[in-house]
Amino acid sequence: MQTFIIRFPSITYAQKAGRLLEQKGIRARLTRGNTHGCSYGLEIYAQSPDEVKAFLEEQGVIFSI
């Protein structure tokens, strides 16, 4: 199991991604990107970061690494 963080441009995208990953059985925890601005992230616990990224892209979720 690996832990990695994916950043999102807003809390809305982070929450959407968190719900989608939860439905897929992948654990994710919401984090704050920084103290200024609207950056949020998900700390994700999964076997394959590439699989998670591909899944989020398929779902139309905007994110950055």
PDB file of N, CA, C, O and CB in Angstrom:
ATOM      1  N   MET A   1       0.846  -1.180   0.000  1.00  0.00           N
ATOM      2  CA  MET A   1       0.000   0.000   0.000  1.00  0.00           C
ATOM      3  C   MET A   1       0.889   1.240   0.000  1.00  0.00           C
ATOM      4  O   MET A   1       1.858   1.320   0.756  1.00  0.00           O
ATOM      5  CB  MET A   1      -0.961   0.000   1.223  1.00  0.00           C
ATOM      6  N   GLN A   2       0.552   2.208  -0.856  1.00  0.00           N
ATOM      7  CA  GLN A   2       1.303   3.455  -0.946  1.00  0.00           C
ATOM      8  C   GLN A   2       0.435   4.613  -0.477  1.00  0.00           C
ATOM      9  O   GLN A   2      -0.793   4.556  -0.539  1.00  0.00           O
ATOM     10  CB  GLN A   2       1.796   3.697  -2.388  1.00  0.00           C
ATOM     11  N   THR A   3       1.096   5.663  -0.007  1.00  0.00           N
ATOM     12  CA  THR A   3       0.422   6.901   0.353  1.00  0.00           C
ATOM     13  C   THR A   3       0.957   8.000  -0.548  1.00  0.00           C
ATOM     14  O   THR A   3       2.171   8.147  -0.690  1.00  0.00           O
ATOM     15  CB  THR A   3       0.629   7.253   1.862  1.00  0.00           C
ATOM     16  N   PHE A   4       0.073   8.768  -1.155  1.00  0.00           N
ATOM     17  CA  PHE A   4       0.484   9.871  -2.005  1.00  0.00           C
ATOM     18  C   PHE A   4      -0.591  10.948  -1.965  1.00  0.00           C
ATOM     19  O   PHE A   4      -1.718  10.692  -1.541  1.00  0.00           O
ATOM     20  CB  PHE A   4       0.739   9.391  -3.459  1.00  0.00           C
ATOM     21  N   ILE A   5      -0.243  12.151  -2.406  1.00  0.00           N
ATOM     22  CA  ILE A   5      -1.173  13.277  -2.379  1.00  0.00           C
ATOM     23  C   ILE A   5      -1.428  13.763  -3.802  1.00  0.00           C
ATOM     24  O   ILE A   5      -0.506  13.915  -4.603  1.00  0.00           O
ATOM     25  CB  ILE A   5      -0.622  14.429  -1.498  1.00  0.00           C
ATOM     26  N   ILE A   6      -2.694  14.001  -4.090  1.00  0.00           N
ATOM     27  CA  ILE A   6      -3.102  14.623  -5.346  1.00  0.00           C
ATOM     28  C   ILE A   6      -3.762  15.948  -4.985  1.00  0.00           C
ATOM     29  O   ILE A   6      -4.607  16.004  -4.091  1.00  0.00           O
ATOM     30  CB  ILE A   6      -4.077  13.692  -6.178  1.00  0.00           C
ATOM     31  N   ARG A   7      -3.371  17.021  -5.688  1.00  0.00           N
ATOM     32  CA  ARG A   7      -3.911  18.357  -5.424  1.00  0.00           C
ATOM     33  C   ARG A   7      -5.067  18.678  -6.374  1.00  0.00           C
ATOM     34  O   ARG A   7      -5.126  18.204  -7.509  1.00  0.00           O
ATOM     35  CB  ARG A   7      -2.804  19.420  -5.559  1.00  0.00           C
ATOM     36  N   PHE A   8      -5.985  19.505  -5.857  1.00  0.00           N
ATOM     37  CA  PHE A   8      -7.170  19.912  -6.621  1.00  0.00           C
ATOM     38  C   PHE A   8      -7.311  21.431  -6.556  1.00  0.00           C
ATOM     39  O   PHE A   8      -6.893  22.046  -5.575  1.00  0.00           O
ATOM     40  CB  PHE A   8      -8.458  19.215  -6.073  1.00  0.00           C
ATOM     41  N   PRO A   9      -7.897  22.048  -7.593  1.00  0.00           N
ATOM     42  CA  PRO A   9      -8.009  23.500  -7.619  1.00  0.00           C
ATOM     43  C   PRO A   9      -9.045  24.065  -6.640  1.00  0.00           C
ATOM     44  O   PRO A   9      -9.032  25.260  -6.345  1.00  0.00           O
ATOM     45  CB  PRO A   9      -8.350  23.939  -9.003  1.00  0.00           C
ATOM     46  N   SER A  10      -9.930  23.216  -6.142  1.00  0.00           N
ATOM     47  CA  SER A  10     -10.947  23.693  -5.199  1.00  0.00           C
ATOM     48  C   SER A  10     -11.391  22.548  -4.291  1.00  0.00           C
ATOM     49  O   SER A  10     -11.136  21.375  -4.565  1.00  0.00           O
ATOM     50  CB  SER A  10     -12.166  24.289  -5.955  1.00  0.00           C
ATOM     51  N   ILE A  11     -12.054  22.919  -3.218  1.00  0.00           N
ATOM     52  CA  ILE A  11     -12.565  21.910  -2.290  1.00  0.00           C
ATOM     53  C   ILE A  11     -13.649  21.067  -2.962  1.00  0.00           C
ATOM     54  O   ILE A  11     -13.817  19.893  -2.632  1.00  0.00           O
ATOM     55  CB  ILE A  11     -13.120  22.578  -1.013  1.00  0.00           C
ATOM     56  N   THR A  12     -14.380  21.660  -3.899  1.00  0.00           N
ATOM     57  CA  THR A  12     -15.438  20.933  -4.604  1.00  0.00           C
ATOM     58  C   THR A  12     -14.873  19.736  -5.369  1.00  0.00           C
ATOM     59  O   THR A  12     -15.412  18.632  -5.284  1.00  0.00           O
ATOM     60  CB  THR A  12     -16.177  21.870  -5.569  1.00  0.00           C
ATOM     61  N   TYR A  13     -13.792  19.954  -6.113  1.00  0.00           N
ATOM     62  CA  TYR A  13     -13.170  18.845  -6.841  1.00  0.00           C
ATOM     63  C   TYR A  13     -12.566  17.814  -5.891  1.00  0.00           C
ATOM     64  O   TYR A  13     -12.646  16.612  -6.146  1.00  0.00           O
ATOM     65  CB  TYR A  13     -12.091  19.374  -7.785  1.00  0.00           C
ATOM     66  N   ALA A  14     -11.971  18.273  -4.808  1.00  0.00           N
ATOM     67  CA  ALA A  14     -11.384  17.344  -3.832  1.00  0.00           C
ATOM     68  C   ALA A  14     -12.472  16.475  -3.200  1.00  0.00           C
ATOM     69  O   ALA A  14     -12.291  15.267  -3.044  1.00  0.00           O
ATOM     70  CB  ALA A  14     -10.614  18.120  -2.732  1.00  0.00           C
ATOM     71  N   GLN A  15     -13.598  17.086  -2.838  1.00  0.00           N
ATOM     72  CA  GLN A  15     -14.693  16.323  -2.243  1.00  0.00           C
ATOM     73  C   GLN A  15     -15.290  15.329  -3.239  1.00  0.00           C
ATOM     74  O   GLN A  15     -15.596  14.191  -2.884  1.00  0.00           O
ATOM     75  CB  GLN A  15     -15.779  17.269  -1.734  1.00  0.00           C
ATOM     76  N   LYS A  16     -15.451  15.768  -4.480  1.00  0.00           N
ATOM     77  CA  LYS A  16     -15.990  14.877  -5.515  1.00  0.00           C
ATOM     78  C   LYS A  16     -15.068  13.678  -5.702  1.00  0.00           C
ATOM     79  O   LYS A  16     -15.525  12.536  -5.752  1.00  0.00           O
ATOM     80  CB  LYS A  16     -16.168  15.634  -6.856  1.00  0.00           C
ATOM     81  N   ALA A  17     -13.762  13.945  -5.806  1.00  0.00           N
ATOM     82  CA  ALA A  17     -12.793  12.854  -5.973  1.00  0.00           C
ATOM     83  C   ALA A  17     -12.818  11.924  -4.776  1.00  0.00           C
ATOM     84  O   ALA A  17     -12.748  10.705  -4.935  1.00  0.00           O
ATOM     85  CB  ALA A  17     -11.377  13.411  -6.174  1.00  0.00           C
ATOM     86  N   GLY A  18     -12.919  12.487  -3.576  1.00  0.00           N
ATOM     87  CA  GLY A  18     -12.978  11.665  -2.370  1.00  0.00           C
ATOM     88  C   GLY A  18     -14.171  10.724  -2.372  1.00  0.00           C
ATOM     89  O   GLY A  18     -14.051   9.555  -2.005  1.00  0.00           O
ATOM     90  N   ARG A  19     -15.327  11.239  -2.789  1.00  0.00           N
ATOM     91  CA  ARG A  19     -16.533  10.395  -2.861  1.00  0.00           C
ATOM     92  C   ARG A  19     -16.372   9.285  -3.898  1.00  0.00           C
ATOM     93  O   ARG A  19     -16.718   8.133  -3.640  1.00  0.00           O
ATOM     94  CB  ARG A  19     -17.770  11.251  -3.201  1.00  0.00           C
ATOM     95  N   LEU A  20     -15.843   9.638  -5.074  1.00  0.00           N
ATOM     96  CA  LEU A  20     -15.649   8.640  -6.128  1.00  0.00           C
ATOM     97  C   LEU A  20     -14.681   7.545  -5.683  1.00  0.00           C
ATOM     98  O   LEU A  20     -14.925   6.360  -5.911  1.00  0.00           O
ATOM     99  CB  LEU A  20     -15.130   9.310  -7.408  1.00  0.00           C
ATOM    100  N   LEU A  21     -13.591   7.949  -5.050  1.00  0.00           N
ATOM    101  CA  LEU A  21     -12.609   6.961  -4.588  1.00  0.00           C
ATOM    102  C   LEU A  21     -13.193   6.081  -3.490  1.00  0.00           C
ATOM    103  O   LEU A  21     -12.934   4.878  -3.454  1.00  0.00           O
ATOM    104  CB  LEU A  21     -11.340   7.661  -4.079  1.00  0.00           C
ATOM    105  N   GLU A  22     -13.979   6.673  -2.595  1.00  0.00           N
ATOM    106  CA  GLU A  22     -14.608   5.896  -1.534  1.00  0.00           C
ATOM    107  C   GLU A  22     -15.537   4.839  -2.121  1.00  0.00           C
ATOM    108  O   GLU A  22     -15.559   3.700  -1.654  1.00  0.00           O
ATOM    109  CB  GLU A  22     -15.383   6.815  -0.581  1.00  0.00           C
ATOM    110  N   GLN A  23     -16.304   5.216  -3.147  1.00  0.00           N
ATOM    111  CA  GLN A  23     -17.200   4.258  -3.808  1.00  0.00           C
ATOM    112  C   GLN A  23     -16.425   3.120  -4.452  1.00  0.00           C
ATOM    113  O   GLN A  23     -16.928   2.004  -4.575  1.00  0.00           O
ATOM    114  CB  GLN A  23     -18.048   4.965  -4.862  1.00  0.00           C
ATOM    115  N   LYS A  24     -15.204   3.411  -4.859  1.00  0.00           N
ATOM    116  CA  LYS A  24     -14.344   2.396  -5.477  1.00  0.00           C
ATOM    117  C   LYS A  24     -13.576   1.577  -4.425  1.00  0.00           C
ATOM    118  O   LYS A  24     -12.865   0.633  -4.771  1.00  0.00           O
ATOM    119  CB  LYS A  24     -13.354   3.065  -6.441  1.00  0.00           C
ATOM    120  N   GLY A  25     -13.722   1.944  -3.134  1.00  0.00           N
ATOM    121  CA  GLY A  25     -13.063   1.215  -2.058  1.00  0.00           C
ATOM    122  C   GLY A  25     -11.651   1.690  -1.765  1.00  0.00           C
ATOM    123  O   GLY A  25     -10.865   0.959  -1.163  1.00  0.00           O
ATOM    124  N   ILE A  26     -11.315   2.918  -2.189  1.00  0.00           N
ATOM    125  CA  ILE A  26      -9.983   3.483  -1.959  1.00  0.00           C
ATOM    126  C   ILE A  26     -10.089   4.547  -0.883  1.00  0.00           C
ATOM    127  O   ILE A  26     -10.922   5.448  -0.977  1.00  0.00           O
ATOM    128  CB  ILE A  26      -9.382   4.078  -3.271  1.00  0.00           C
ATOM    129  N   ARG A  27      -9.250   4.450   0.141  1.00  0.00           N
ATOM    130  CA  ARG A  27      -9.270   5.417   1.241  1.00  0.00           C
ATOM    131  C   ARG A  27      -8.589   6.714   0.827  1.00  0.00           C
ATOM    132  O   ARG A  27      -7.543   6.705   0.178  1.00  0.00           O
ATOM    133  CB  ARG A  27      -8.585   4.834   2.488  1.00  0.00           C
ATOM    134  N   ALA A  28      -9.202   7.833   1.215  1.00  0.00           N
ATOM    135  CA  ALA A  28      -8.623   9.145   0.934  1.00  0.00           C
ATOM    136  C   ALA A  28      -9.016  10.105   2.054  1.00  0.00           C
ATOM    137  O   ALA A  28     -10.122  10.039   2.591  1.00  0.00           O
ATOM    138  CB  ALA A  28      -9.096   9.685  -0.457  1.00  0.00           C
ATOM    139  N   ARG A  29      -8.087  10.998   2.394  1.00  0.00           N
ATOM    140  CA  ARG A  29      -8.320  11.981   3.459  1.00  0.00           C
ATOM    141  C   ARG A  29      -8.083  13.377   2.905  1.00  0.00           C
ATOM    142  O   ARG A  29      -7.047  13.638   2.292  1.00  0.00           O
ATOM    143  CB  ARG A  29      -7.397  11.712   4.689  1.00  0.00           C
ATOM    144  N   LEU A  30      -9.040  14.275   3.119  1.00  0.00           N
ATOM    145  CA  LEU A  30      -8.947  15.650   2.637  1.00  0.00           C
ATOM    146  C   LEU A  30      -7.864  16.411   3.405  1.00  0.00           C
ATOM    147  O   LEU A  30      -7.791  16.335   4.632  1.00  0.00           O
ATOM    148  CB  LEU A  30     -10.309  16.364   2.774  1.00  0.00           C
ATOM    149  N   THR A  31      -7.022  17.149   2.666  1.00  0.00           N
ATOM    150  CA  THR A  31      -5.979  17.975   3.278  1.00  0.00           C
ATOM    151  C   THR A  31      -6.039  19.365   2.671  1.00  0.00           C
ATOM    152  O   THR A  31      -6.565  19.557   1.575  1.00  0.00           O
ATOM    153  CB  THR A  31      -4.565  17.346   3.080  1.00  0.00           C
ATOM    154  N   ARG A  32      -5.498  20.322   3.391  1.00  0.00           N
ATOM    155  CA  ARG A  32      -5.423  21.703   2.895  1.00  0.00           C
ATOM    156  C   ARG A  32      -4.097  21.883   2.179  1.00  0.00           C
ATOM    157  O   ARG A  32      -3.045  21.561   2.731  1.00  0.00           O
ATOM    158  CB  ARG A  32      -5.573  22.742   4.059  1.00  0.00           C
ATOM    159  N   GLY A  33      -4.137  22.396   0.950  1.00  0.00           N
ATOM    160  CA  GLY A  33      -2.935  22.563   0.144  1.00  0.00           C
ATOM    161  C   GLY A  33      -1.965  23.571   0.713  1.00  0.00           C
ATOM    162  O   GLY A  33      -0.767  23.301   0.802  1.00  0.00           O
ATOM    163  N   ASN A  34      -2.469  24.733   1.101  1.00  0.00           N
ATOM    164  CA  ASN A  34      -1.645  25.763   1.713  1.00  0.00           C
ATOM    165  C   ASN A  34      -2.554  26.723   2.466  1.00  0.00           C
ATOM    166  O   ASN A  34      -3.777  26.596   2.404  1.00  0.00           O
ATOM    167  CB  ASN A  34      -0.795  26.515   0.649  1.00  0.00           C
ATOM    168  N   THR A  35      -1.975  27.668   3.165  1.00  0.00           N
ATOM    169  CA  THR A  35      -2.788  28.586   3.970  1.00  0.00           C
ATOM    170  C   THR A  35      -3.367  29.722   3.149  1.00  0.00           C
ATOM    171  O   THR A  35      -4.271  30.413   3.618  1.00  0.00           O
ATOM    172  CB  THR A  35      -1.964  29.155   5.099  1.00  0.00           C
ATOM    173  N   HIS A  36      -2.870  29.936   1.932  1.00  0.00           N
ATOM    174  CA  HIS A  36      -3.371  30.996   1.060  1.00  0.00           C
ATOM    175  C   HIS A  36      -3.950  30.377  -0.202  1.00  0.00           C
ATOM    176  O   HIS A  36      -3.357  29.467  -0.781  1.00  0.00           O
ATOM    177  CB  HIS A  36      -2.248  32.008   0.709  1.00  0.00           C
ATOM    178  N   GLY A  37      -5.091  30.862  -0.621  1.00  0.00           N
ATOM    179  CA  GLY A  37      -5.692  30.336  -1.838  1.00  0.00           C
ATOM    180  C   GLY A  37      -6.675  29.218  -1.563  1.00  0.00           C
ATOM    181  O   GLY A  37      -7.063  28.973  -0.421  1.00  0.00           O
ATOM    182  N   CYS A  38      -7.069  28.550  -2.627  1.00  0.00           N
ATOM    183  CA  CYS A  38      -8.130  27.538  -2.543  1.00  0.00           C
ATOM    184  C   CYS A  38      -7.622  26.127  -2.817  1.00  0.00           C
ATOM    185  O   CYS A  38      -8.418  25.250  -3.153  1.00  0.00           O
ATOM    186  CB  CYS A  38      -9.237  27.870  -3.520  1.00  0.00           C
ATOM    187  N   SER A  39      -6.355  25.890  -2.686  1.00  0.00           N
ATOM    188  CA  SER A  39      -5.794  24.586  -3.010  1.00  0.00           C
ATOM    189  C   SER A  39      -6.123  23.558  -1.918  1.00  0.00           C
ATOM    190  O   SER A  39      -5.921  23.802  -0.729  1.00  0.00           O
ATOM    191  CB  SER A  39      -4.273  24.695  -3.198  1.00  0.00           C
ATOM    192  N   TYR A  40      -6.629  22.420  -2.351  1.00  0.00           N
ATOM    193  CA  TYR A  40      -6.915  21.303  -1.453  1.00  0.00           C
ATOM    194  C   TYR A  40      -6.306  20.045  -2.044  1.00  0.00           C
ATOM    195  O   TYR A  40      -5.977  19.997  -3.229  1.00  0.00           O
ATOM    196  CB  TYR A  40      -8.450  21.128  -1.229  1.00  0.00           C
ATOM    197  N   GLY A  41      -6.161  19.046  -1.220  1.00  0.00           N
ATOM    198  CA  GLY A  41      -5.605  17.792  -1.690  1.00  0.00           C
ATOM    199  C   GLY A  41      -6.272  16.613  -1.033  1.00  0.00           C
ATOM    200  O   GLY A  41      -7.040  16.753  -0.081  1.00  0.00           O
ATOM    201  N   LEU A  42      -5.963  15.452  -1.562  1.00  0.00           N
ATOM    202  CA  LEU A  42      -6.387  14.195  -0.953  1.00  0.00           C
ATOM    203  C   LEU A  42      -5.144  13.365  -0.684  1.00  0.00           C
ATOM    204  O   LEU A  42      -4.329  13.132  -1.576  1.00  0.00           O
ATOM    205  CB  LEU A  42      -7.398  13.422  -1.867  1.00  0.00           C
ATOM    206  N   GLU A  43      -5.015  12.931   0.541  1.00  0.00           N
ATOM    207  CA  GLU A  43      -3.976  11.955   0.880  1.00  0.00           C
ATOM    208  C   GLU A  43      -4.614  10.597   0.627  1.00  0.00           C
ATOM    209  O   GLU A  43      -5.581  10.217   1.287  1.00  0.00           O
ATOM    210  CB  GLU A  43      -3.454  12.107   2.394  1.00  0.00           C
ATOM    211  N   ILE A  44      -4.062   9.879  -0.331  1.00  0.00           N
ATOM    212  CA  ILE A  44      -4.693   8.656  -0.826  1.00  0.00           C
ATOM    213  C   ILE A  44      -3.854   7.442  -0.435  1.00  0.00           C
ATOM    214  O   ILE A  44      -2.626   7.462  -0.510  1.00  0.00           O
ATOM    215  CB  ILE A  44      -4.876   8.716  -2.362  1.00  0.00           C
ATOM    216  N   TYR A  45      -4.548   6.389  -0.017  1.00  0.00           N
ATOM    217  CA  TYR A  45      -3.917   5.121   0.353  1.00  0.00           C
ATOM    218  C   TYR A  45      -4.355   4.081  -0.673  1.00  0.00           C
ATOM    219  O   TYR A  45      -5.498   3.626  -0.645  1.00  0.00           O
ATOM    220  CB  TYR A  45      -4.304   4.681   1.824  1.00  0.00           C
ATOM    221  N   ALA A  46      -3.458   3.703  -1.576  1.00  0.00           N
ATOM    222  CA  ALA A  46      -3.830   2.773  -2.643  1.00  0.00           C
ATOM    223  C   ALA A  46      -2.618   1.978  -3.112  1.00  0.00           C
ATOM    224  O   ALA A  46      -1.478   2.326  -2.806  1.00  0.00           O
ATOM    225  CB  ALA A  46      -4.455   3.531  -3.824  1.00  0.00           C
ATOM    226  N   GLN A  47      -2.872   0.920  -3.847  1.00  0.00           N
ATOM    227  CA  GLN A  47      -1.807   0.085  -4.391  1.00  0.00           C
ATOM    228  C   GLN A  47      -1.068   0.781  -5.523  1.00  0.00           C
ATOM    229  O   GLN A  47       0.156   0.695  -5.617  1.00  0.00           O
ATOM    230  CB  GLN A  47      -2.373  -1.233  -4.880  1.00  0.00           C
ATOM    231  N   SER A  48      -1.818   1.475  -6.389  1.00  0.00           N
ATOM    232  CA  SER A  48      -1.214   2.034  -7.593  1.00  0.00           C
ATOM    233  C   SER A  48      -1.647   3.483  -7.815  1.00  0.00           C
ATOM    234  O   SER A  48      -2.814   3.731  -8.119  1.00  0.00           O
ATOM    235  CB  SER A  48      -1.581   1.186  -8.808  1.00  0.00           C
ATOM    236  N   PRO A  49      -0.733   4.441  -7.671  1.00  0.00           N
ATOM    237  CA  PRO A  49      -1.079   5.839  -7.957  1.00  0.00           C
ATOM    238  C   PRO A  49      -1.558   6.029  -9.401  1.00  0.00           C
ATOM    239  O   PRO A  49      -2.467   6.820  -9.655  1.00  0.00           O
ATOM    240  CB  PRO A  49       0.128   6.741  -7.691  1.00  0.00           C
ATOM    241  N   ASP A  50      -0.954   5.312 -10.336  1.00  0.00           N
ATOM    242  CA  ASP A  50      -1.344   5.445 -11.747  1.00  0.00           C
ATOM    243  C   ASP A  50      -2.796   5.016 -11.978  1.00  0.00           C
ATOM    244  O   ASP A  50      -3.510   5.627 -12.773  1.00  0.00           O
ATOM    245  CB  ASP A  50      -0.411   4.611 -12.632  1.00  0.00           C
ATOM    246  N   GLU A  51      -3.220   3.974 -11.284  1.00  0.00           N
ATOM    247  CA  GLU A  51      -4.599   3.505 -11.413  1.00  0.00           C
ATOM    248  C   GLU A  51      -5.569   4.562 -10.876  1.00  0.00           C
ATOM    249  O   GLU A  51      -6.615   4.803 -11.479  1.00  0.00           O
ATOM    250  CB  GLU A  51      -4.790   2.163 -10.661  1.00  0.00           C
ATOM    251  N   VAL A  52      -5.232   5.186  -9.758  1.00  0.00           N
ATOM    252  CA  VAL A  52      -6.085   6.223  -9.176  1.00  0.00           C
ATOM    253  C   VAL A  52      -6.165   7.415 -10.115  1.00  0.00           C
ATOM    254  O   VAL A  52      -7.253   7.940 -10.353  1.00  0.00           O
ATOM    255  CB  VAL A  52      -5.555   6.661  -7.794  1.00  0.00           C
ATOM    256  N   LYS A  53      -5.039   7.850 -10.648  1.00  0.00           N
ATOM    257  CA  LYS A  53      -5.013   8.990 -11.566  1.00  0.00           C
ATOM    258  C   LYS A  53      -5.843   8.705 -12.822  1.00  0.00           C
ATOM    259  O   LYS A  53      -6.606   9.561 -13.271  1.00  0.00           O
ATOM    260  CB  LYS A  53      -3.561   9.328 -11.956  1.00  0.00           C
ATOM    261  N   ALA A  54      -5.697   7.529 -13.376  1.00  0.00           N
ATOM    262  CA  ALA A  54      -6.467   7.160 -14.566  1.00  0.00           C
ATOM    263  C   ALA A  54      -7.965   7.147 -14.263  1.00  0.00           C
ATOM    264  O   ALA A  54      -8.770   7.612 -15.071  1.00  0.00           O
ATOM    265  CB  ALA A  54      -6.021   5.780 -15.089  1.00  0.00           C
ATOM    266  N   PHE A  55      -8.334   6.620 -13.106  1.00  0.00           N
ATOM    267  CA  PHE A  55      -9.741   6.582 -12.710  1.00  0.00           C
ATOM    268  C   PHE A  55     -10.315   7.990 -12.592  1.00  0.00           C
ATOM    269  O   PHE A  55     -11.409   8.252 -13.092  1.00  0.00           O
ATOM    270  CB  PHE A  55      -9.902   5.836 -11.381  1.00  0.00           C
ATOM    271  N   LEU A  56      -9.584   8.910 -11.931  1.00  0.00           N
ATOM    272  CA  LEU A  56     -10.069  10.281 -11.767  1.00  0.00           C
ATOM    273  C   LEU A  56     -10.178  10.992 -13.115  1.00  0.00           C
ATOM    274  O   LEU A  56     -11.116  11.759 -13.337  1.00  0.00           O
ATOM    275  CB  LEU A  56      -9.140  11.068 -10.831  1.00  0.00           C
ATOM    276  N   GLU A  57      -9.231  10.744 -14.012  1.00  0.00           N
ATOM    277  CA  GLU A  57      -9.309  11.332 -15.351  1.00  0.00           C
ATOM    278  C   GLU A  57     -10.546  10.833 -16.093  1.00  0.00           C
ATOM    279  O   GLU A  57     -11.230  11.614 -16.755  1.00  0.00           O
ATOM    280  CB  GLU A  57      -8.042  11.006 -16.157  1.00  0.00           C
ATOM    281  N   GLU A  58     -10.834   9.538 -15.987  1.00  0.00           N
ATOM    282  CA  GLU A  58     -12.016   8.959 -16.627  1.00  0.00           C
ATOM    283  C   GLU A  58     -13.292   9.601 -16.104  1.00  0.00           C
ATOM    284  O   GLU A  58     -14.265   9.753 -16.842  1.00  0.00           O
ATOM    285  CB  GLU A  58     -12.060   7.448 -16.401  1.00  0.00           C
ATOM    286  N   GLN A  59     -13.286   9.975 -14.830  1.00  0.00           N
ATOM    287  CA  GLN A  59     -14.457  10.567 -14.190  1.00  0.00           C
ATOM    288  C   GLN A  59     -14.573  12.068 -14.438  1.00  0.00           C
ATOM    289  O   GLN A  59     -15.558  12.689 -14.037  1.00  0.00           O
ATOM    290  CB  GLN A  59     -14.414  10.303 -12.709  1.00  0.00           C
ATOM    291  N   GLY A  60     -13.566  12.660 -15.103  1.00  0.00           N
ATOM    292  CA  GLY A  60     -13.602  14.082 -15.430  1.00  0.00           C
ATOM    293  C   GLY A  60     -13.227  15.002 -14.290  1.00  0.00           C
ATOM    294  O   GLY A  60     -13.592  16.178 -14.294  1.00  0.00           O
ATOM    295  N   VAL A  61     -12.498  14.480 -13.309  1.00  0.00           N
ATOM    296  CA  VAL A  61     -12.086  15.291 -12.171  1.00  0.00           C
ATOM    297  C   VAL A  61     -10.782  16.012 -12.502  1.00  0.00           C
ATOM    298  O   VAL A  61      -9.829  15.388 -12.968  1.00  0.00           O
ATOM    299  CB  VAL A  61     -11.923  14.418 -10.902  1.00  0.00           C
ATOM    300  N   ILE A  62     -10.736  17.328 -12.261  1.00  0.00           N
ATOM    301  CA  ILE A  62      -9.539  18.117 -12.515  1.00  0.00           C
ATOM    302  C   ILE A  62      -8.616  18.023 -11.310  1.00  0.00           C
ATOM    303  O   ILE A  62      -9.042  18.237 -10.175  1.00  0.00           O
ATOM    304  CB  ILE A  62      -9.898  19.592 -12.822  1.00  0.00           C
ATOM    305  N   PHE A  63      -7.333  17.698 -11.563  1.00  0.00           N
ATOM    306  CA  PHE A  63      -6.365  17.574 -10.476  1.00  0.00           C
ATOM    307  C   PHE A  63      -4.971  17.830 -11.012  1.00  0.00           C
ATOM    308  O   PHE A  63      -4.761  17.930 -12.221  1.00  0.00           O
ATOM    309  CB  PHE A  63      -6.445  16.179  -9.813  1.00  0.00           C
ATOM    310  N   SER A  64      -4.026  17.934 -10.095  1.00  0.00           N
ATOM    311  CA  SER A  64      -2.618  18.033 -10.475  1.00  0.00           C
ATOM    312  C   SER A  64      -1.821  17.179  -9.511  1.00  0.00           C
ATOM    313  O   SER A  64      -2.288  16.836  -8.425  1.00  0.00           O
ATOM    314  CB  SER A  64      -2.116  19.519 -10.466  1.00  0.00           C
ATOM    315  N   ILE A  65      -0.620  16.846  -9.921  1.00  0.00           N
ATOM    316  CA  ILE A  65       0.249  15.995  -9.103  1.00  0.00           C
ATOM    317  C   ILE A  65       1.135  16.857  -8.252  1.00  0.00           C
ATOM    318  O   ILE A  65       1.948  16.340  -7.486  1.00  0.00           O
ATOM    319  CB  ILE A  65       1.097  15.055  -9.975  1.00  0.00           C
TER     320      ILE A  65
END
